[in-house]
Amino acid sequence: MITSQNVHAELKAAFNARDYAKFGSLLHPEYSYMGGDGQVHAGGPAVGVGIAQMYATAFPDAKLEVLTVLASGNSAAAEYRATGTHQVDLFGIPASGKSIDLQIANLIELRDGLIYLEREYMDMNAMFTQIGAR
């Protein structure tokens, strides 16, 4: 069972291993995600797995590192470091072969021991600049 204290470590481990079955098992049936673009994506585990797969496809060597976690009750906030090399089209931007190194703030709310709501804040402009799109 995941808790606010270990949820980010579990999510990171599943992403880094590209274990999408495990990744999806961490997500509540009513899971929703808000990413760096500010758009809310609802639709359950398929949404979260799809987003993870999109980034893992565009950056096949992508890795997440959890730097800091603050947890209280059913909520947790973490600072991640994301690294990887842009090898496949992302948001219509052709593969550049350039590396990214980004800081990401990730806030999670749990319900029934699963990730119910995930909000991720990152500097999308920094990512686009690093891959040479700006």
Summary of the structure (lengths in Angstrom):
residues: 134
radius of gyration: 14.2
end to end distance: 42.0
largest distance: 42.0
contacts: 411
relative contact order: 0.21
helix: 28%
strand: 42%
